C-alpha cells in the first residue's frame, strides 16, 4: 500500500472556514462578504481573518468598493486558488483511498 504524506495537505486551505470559503468559491467564482458570511455562519472578524490568509496566499482576491453609498466587499477565487484547491482535493482523495 502506498503511504500517504500528511504534509501534502495545504495548511492554508485545511482550516474549516478557509475550506468552506474555497469550496463555496469554486462554484460561485465571486461572491460578496455578506453572502459568504451567511453561507458559512461566520462572524465578521473570523471571516476577515480567514480571507486575509487566503488573500496573502493569492488564493482569493478581495476588492472593496461602494454600492449605493454602502461598502461592498467582493471575493473572487484566483487561478492560483483554483489550482491549489484541486491539489488539496487530490491530496484528500489519496488520504481516503
N, C-alpha and C positions, 0 to 999 in steps of 0.2 A: 504494500500500500504506500502511495506517495505521501510524504509528510507535508503537512500544511504549515506555512510560515505565518504565524500570527502577526508578525511585524509588517506583513504586506498590506494590512488594513490601514487606510488613510485616517490618521487621527483627527484631521481637520473635519472630515465628514462624519466620523463614527459617533459623535455625541448625538443624543436623541433629538434635540431641537434642530441641530445642523442637518442631520439625516432627513428630518421632516421637511426642512426648507428645500433641500436638494431634490427630494422626491416630488414635492409639490411643483417646483420649477421645471422639472423635466417635462411635465405635462403642460404646464401653463406658459413656459418661456419667460413671461413677465407678469408681475403682479404688483399690487400696492401694499404698503406696510400694514394697513388696517385689515385687508383681506387675509393676508398671511398670518397676522396675529390672531384673528378669529379662527382660522382654519386649524392652527396649531394649539390654540388655547394658551398662548404665552403672554407674559406681561410685556409692556413696552420696553422696560430696561433689559429683561432677559433676552428678548428678541434682538434688540440693538446690539448687545454684546456678541451674540452668535453671528449676526450679519457682518459685523466688523471683522470677525475672524475669517469668515468666508471671503469677504472682500479683500483682506490682506493676502489671501492665497490666490487671488484673481479668479475665484470660482463664481462670484457674482459681481455685478455692477450695481451700485446704489446711486440713484440720482434724486436730488431734492429740487422741487420746483413748487409753484403755486397754481392752484386751480380755483377760480372764483374767490381769490384772495385767501384761500385756505392752503396750508402747507400740504404737499403731496410728496411722499417718498415712494419711488418706483424701484423695484428689484428685478434684475434681469440675469438669467443664467448665461455665463460666458461660454465660449467654445472650450476653454481650458476646464471650466467647471463640468461641462457635459462629459468630456473625456475622463476626468477624474472620477466622476460618478460611475461611468461604465467600468472603469478599472476596479472601483470599490465593489460593485455588484459581482464582478468576475471573482474577486477575492473571497467574497461571502459564499459564492457558488462552490468554490473549491473547498471551503471550510465545511460545508454541509454534505458534500458528495463523498 
